[in-house]
Amino acid sequence: MSPAPTPPTPTPTSTSICSTSGSLPPPRPCAEAAVLAPETGGLGPTSAGVDPECAAPARSAVARGPGRSLRLALCLAPLLFAAGWAAANRPVVYEGVRRLVTADPRWLAAGAGFTCLTWVAASCVRQGALPDPVPPRLLLASQFAAGAANHVLPGGLGAHAVTLRFLRGQGVPLERATASIGLYSLVRSVAKTLVLVVFLAASPARRRLGELIPDGRLLVPLAAGVGGAVTVAGVLLTVVRPLRRPVAGLLRTAVSDARAVHARPRRVLALWGGAAAMPLVQAGALACVGASLGLGLPWEQVVLAHLAAGTAVGAVPAPGGLAVDAALVWTLVAFGSSPAPATATVIGYRVLTDWAPLLPGALVLSTLIRRNVV
């Protein structure tokens, strides 16, 4: 008899391997793994046998909660502020709207056109102060939204904050974005002063502005305040060493970017041309409102009054330009206008340029925040 055949040796498969080491438990759901994870002594999901791919969506869902709430609050904040401001200033808004309703619509349409040109001029100056190109449409939208932010923070800080976030969202480094804002502010002040000097030299009405120039009693505390601020800044840079490196880096970036900008003719034209055009188009809007309400002053005197009032008290940190409005009414009266038409003109000018675009600007700002543009 022949020997019985030897049975074949089974091939080690994955099933047999698993059976030798004990059957594996069925995979736990992500929710069960998340519940059992703390029992491992805080070693994390991987040490508890939880798939990291299952744990990642849970962590992202938890992280999205506060971020989404914060973004929603930022989107609603401009709208709530616009509604609260209108409710708190109902008499002023009503008086301005009532006078604008009875004004000449053709001159108001011209004033609205000048108002739109202010955002175009601001966008030109912003782009001219920056070596890097940015999308022009988004830049224009950010400057329109910055007008609404200016009612929250004084001294143009709201517009600068919106512009800084916009530039950072476009990939511009922080030092370069901050340096462009500084160059923007400097060029605007210098250009406005030069335009004022030209109008003062050409207009015979400059003699009536003598009382608007501050006397020596006001210049002494102003000079003392400026000197004190410079001294404090110098002491801080000398004593606090961690401030030296960022400040020195910011100054180097500002000087380098200013040279780069002024080496390009298009940037120079956008920077200085837009800065010189901004006060002129703003004064043009004021002149159009005055013509619609029967102010009775020549346009060159209205432009000079706007430039003088804005230059004299434009640095006063008051939201919405309240100090400028008071000085503007006084200047128009000094040029020969009656107090009632002068006040109505300034109120109508403020309604047309600031209050009417406030709600649309808040809507645009909310949209830009929601889309991660600012």
C-alpha positions in Angstrom: 0.0 0.0 0.0 1.3 3.4 -0.8 1.6 5.9 2.1 -1.3 8.4 2.6 -0.7 11.8 1.0 0.4 14.5 3.3 -2.2 17.3 3.5 -1.0 20.6 2.1 0.3 23.2 4.4 -2.2 26.0 4.5 -1.0 29.3 3.1 -0.7 32.0 5.7 -3.4 34.5 4.8 -4.4 37.7 6.5 -7.4 35.8 8.1 -5.2 33.2 9.6 -2.7 35.7 10.8 -5.5 37.7 12.5 -6.9 34.5 14.0 -3.6 33.6 15.6 -3.4 36.9 17.4 -7.0 37.1 18.3 -9.9 38.5 16.2 -9.7 42.2 15.8 -12.7 44.1 17.3 -14.9 45.9 14.8 -14.0 49.5 14.1 -15.5 51.9 16.5 -17.6 54.7 15.2 -16.1 58.2 15.5 -18.5 59.2 18.2 -17.7 56.1 20.3 -13.9 56.7 19.8 -14.3 60.3 20.9 -16.1 59.1 24.1 -13.4 56.5 24.9 -10.5 58.7 24.1 -10.3 60.4 27.6 -9.9 56.9 29.2 -6.4 56.7 27.8 -5.1 59.3 30.1 -5.1 62.1 27.6 -2.7 60.5 25.2 -4.8 61.6 22.2 -7.0 59.9 19.6 -4.2 57.9 18.0 -3.1 56.1 21.2 -6.7 55.2 22.0 -7.0 53.4 18.6 -9.0 56.2 17.0 -8.5 56.9 13.4 -7.0 60.4 13.0 -9.2 60.9 9.9 -12.2 60.4 12.1 -10.9 62.7 14.8 -10.0 65.5 12.4 -13.6 66.4 11.4 -14.6 66.5 15.1 -11.8 68.9 15.9 -12.5 71.1 12.9 -16.2 71.2 13.8 -15.4 72.3 17.3 -12.9 74.9 16.0 -15.3 76.3 13.5 -17.9 77.2 16.1 -16.2 80.2 17.8 -14.7 81.4 14.5 -18.0 81.3 12.7 -19.7 83.2 15.6 -16.9 85.8 15.6 -17.2 86.3 11.8 -20.9 86.6 12.1 -20.5 89.3 14.8 -18.0 91.2 12.6 -20.4 91.1 9.7 -23.3 92.4 11.7 -21.4 95.0 13.7 -21.2 97.6 10.8 -25.0 97.2 10.2 -25.9 97.5 13.9 -23.7 100.6 14.2 -25.3 102.3 11.2 -28.7 101.6 12.6 -27.7 102.8 16.1 -26.1 106.0 14.8 -29.2 106.9 12.7 -31.4 106.3 15.7 -29.3 108.4 18.0 -29.1 111.3 15.5 -32.6 111.3 14.2 -33.1 115.1 14.4 -29.9 115.8 12.4 -30.6 113.2 9.9 -34.2 114.4 9.5 -33.2 118.0 9.0 -30.5 117.1 6.5 -32.8 114.9 4.5 -35.7 117.5 4.6 -33.4 120.2 3.2 -32.0 117.8 0.5 -35.5 116.9 -0.6 -36.2 120.6 -1.4 -32.9 121.1 -3.1 -32.2 121.3 -6.8 -31.8 117.6 -7.9 -29.5 118.4 -10.8 -26.9 120.0 -8.4 -27.3 117.1 -6.0 -26.7 114.6 -8.8 -23.5 116.5 -9.6 -22.5 116.4 -5.9 -23.1 112.6 -5.8 -20.8 112.3 -8.8 -18.1 114.2 -6.9 -18.7 112.0 -3.9 -18.1 108.9 -6.0 -14.9 110.4 -7.3 -13.5 110.7 -3.8 -13.4 106.9 -3.5 -11.7 106.6 -6.9 -9.1 109.2 -5.8 -8.6 107.4 -2.5 -8.0 104.1 -4.3 -5.5 105.8 -6.6 -3.5 107.1 -3.6 -3.7 103.7 -1.9 -2.3 101.9 -4.9 0.3 104.6 -5.6 1.7 104.2 -2.1 2.2 100.5 -2.6 4.8 98.9 -4.9 2.7 95.7 -5.2 -0.3 95.7 -7.5 -3.7 94.9 -5.9 -7.0 94.1 -7.6 -8.5 97.5 -8.5 -12.2 96.5 -8.0 -11.6 95.0 -4.6 -9.5 98.1 -3.7 -12.3 100.4 -4.7 -14.8 98.3 -2.7 -12.5 98.4 0.3 -12.3 102.2 0.2 -16.1 102.5 -0.1 -16.4 100.3 3.0 -13.7 102.2 4.8 -16.0 105.2 4.8 -18.4 103.4 7.1 -15.6 102.3 9.4 -14.5 105.9 9.7 -17.6 106.7 11.7 -16.5 104.2 14.4 -12.9 105.3 15.0 -11.7 109.0 14.8 -8.8 110.4 12.8 -9.2 108.1 9.8 -8.2 105.0 11.9 -11.3 103.1 10.8 -10.3 103.5 7.1 -6.7 102.6 7.9 -7.8 99.4 9.8 -10.0 98.2 6.9 -7.2 99.0 4.4 -4.6 97.2 6.5 -6.8 94.1 6.7 -7.5 94.2 3.0 -3.8 94.5 2.1 -2.9 91.6 4.4 -5.6 89.5 2.8 -4.0 90.2 -0.6 -0.7 88.8 0.6 1.1 92.1 1.3 3.5 91.8 4.3 2.6 93.6 7.5 5.6 96.0 7.4 4.9 97.0 3.7 1.2 97.4 4.3 1.8 99.6 7.4 4.5 101.7 5.5 2.0 102.3 2.7 -0.6 103.6 5.1 2.0 106.0 6.6 3.0 107.2 3.1 -0.6 107.6 2.2 -1.3 109.8 5.2 1.9 111.9 4.7 1.3 112.5 1.0 -2.4 113.4 1.5 -1.4 116.0 4.1 1.4 117.5 2.0 -0.8 117.6 -1.1 -3.7 119.2 0.7 -1.4 121.9 2.1 0.0 122.7 -1.3 -3.4 123.0 -2.8 -4.5 125.3 0.0 -1.4 127.5 -0.5 -2.2 127.8 -4.2 -5.8 128.8 -3.5 -4.7 131.3 -0.8 -2.3 132.9 -3.3 -4.9 133.1 -6.0 -8.0 134.1 -4.0 -8.6 137.6 -2.6 -10.8 136.2 0.1 -7.8 135.0 2.1 -8.0 138.1 4.2 -11.2 136.9 5.8 -9.4 133.8 7.2 -7.3 135.6 9.7 -9.4 134.6 12.7 -9.3 130.9 11.7 -5.5 130.9 12.2 -4.7 129.9 15.8 -3.0 132.5 17.9 0.1 132.1 20.0 -1.8 131.0 23.1 -3.0 127.9 21.3 0.3 127.2 19.5 2.3 126.9 22.7 0.3 124.0 24.2 0.2 122.4 20.7 3.9 122.6 20.3 4.4 121.3 23.9 2.1 118.3 23.1 4.0 117.4 20.0 7.4 117.8 21.7 6.2 115.6 24.6 5.0 112.9 22.2 8.3 112.9 20.4 10.2 112.8 23.7 8.1 109.9 25.0 8.7 108.0 21.7 12.4 108.5 21.9 12.6 107.4 25.5 10.6 104.2 24.8 12.8 103.3 21.8 15.9 103.9 24.0 14.7 102.0 27.1 12.6 99.2 25.6 15.0 97.3 23.5 12.3 94.9 21.9 10.8 97.9 20.2 13.9 98.8 18.3 14.0 96.0 15.8 10.3 96.3 14.6 10.5 100.1 14.5 13.8 100.0 12.6 12.5 97.4 10.2 9.3 99.4 9.6 11.4 102.6 8.9 13.7 100.7 6.5 10.7 99.3 4.6 9.0 102.7 4.5 12.1 104.3 3.0 12.7 101.5 0.5 9.1 101.4 -0.6 9.0 105.2 -1.0 12.0 105.0 -3.3 10.5 102.2 -5.3 7.2 104.0 -5.7 8.8 107.3 -6.8 10.9 105.4 -9.4 7.7 104.5 -11.3 6.0 107.3 -13.1 2.5 105.6 -12.9 2.8 105.2 -9.1 3.9 108.8 -8.8 0.9 110.0 -10.8 -1.5 107.9 -8.9 0.0 108.9 -5.5 0.3 112.6 -5.9 -2.4 113.1 -8.5 -4.9 111.3 -6.4 -3.8 113.1 -3.2 -4.2 116.5 -4.9 -7.6 115.5 -6.4 -9.2 114.3 -3.2 -9.6 117.7 -1.5 -10.8 119.2 -4.8 -13.5 116.7 -5.4 -14.6 116.9 -1.8 -14.8 120.7 -2.1 -16.6 120.2 -5.4 -19.3 118.1 -3.7 -19.7 120.9 -1.1 -20.0 123.5 -3.8 -22.7 121.5 -5.6 -24.7 121.1 -2.4 -24.4 124.8 -1.7 -25.6 125.7 -5.2 -28.6 123.4 -4.8 -29.5 125.1 -1.5 -28.9 128.7 -2.6 -25.7 129.3 -0.6 -24.8 132.4 -2.7 -21.0 132.1 -2.7 -18.6 131.6 -5.7 -17.2 128.1 -6.1 -13.6 129.3 -5.4 -14.6 130.7 -2.0 -16.4 127.4 -1.2 -13.4 125.4 -2.1 -11.1 127.7 -0.1 -13.4 127.4 2.9 -13.4 123.7 2.7 -9.6 123.5 2.4 -9.0 126.0 5.2 -11.4 124.4 7.6 -10.2 120.9 7.0 -6.5 121.9 7.3 -7.1 124.0 10.4 -9.0 121.4 12.5 -8.7 118.2 10.5 -6.4 116.7 13.0 -8.9 116.9 15.9 -9.8 113.3 16.8 -13.6 113.5 16.4 -15.6 110.8 14.6 -17.4 111.8 11.5 -15.6 115.2 11.1 -17.7 117.1 13.7 -15.0 119.6 14.4 -14.5 120.2 10.7 -18.2 120.8 10.2 -18.3 123.4 12.9 -15.2 125.2 11.4 -16.7 124.9 7.9 -20.0 126.6 8.9 -18.0 129.4 10.6 -15.8 129.8 7.5 -18.7 130.0 5.1 -20.3 132.7 7.3 -17.0 134.6 7.3 -17.0 134.6 3.5 -20.4 136.3 3.5 -23.0 133.6 3.7 -26.0 133.7 6.0 -25.8 131.3 9.0 -29.0 129.3 8.0 -27.9 128.5 4.4 -24.3 127.8 5.6 -25.6 125.3 8.2 -28.0 123.7 5.7 -25.2 123.4 3.2 -22.9 121.6 5.7 -25.7 119.3 6.9 -26.6 118.5 3.3 -22.9 117.9 2.4 -22.5 115.6 5.3 -25.7 113.7 4.4 -24.6 113.3 0.8 -21.0 112.3 1.4 -21.1 110.4 4.7 -24.6 109.5 6.0 -26.2 108.4 2.8 -23.3 106.0 1.9 -23.2 104.8 5.5 -25.6 101.8 5.2 -24.4 100.7 1.7 -20.8 101.0 3.0 -21.7 98.9 6.0 -23.3 96.3 3.7 -20.2 96.2 1.5 -17.9 95.9 4.6 -20.0 93.0 5.9 -19.7 91.3 2.5 -16.0 91.8 2.4 -15.6 90.3 5.9 -17.8 87.4 5.0 -15.7 86.6 1.9 -12.4 86.9 3.8 -11.4 89.9 1.8 -10.8 92.1 4.9 
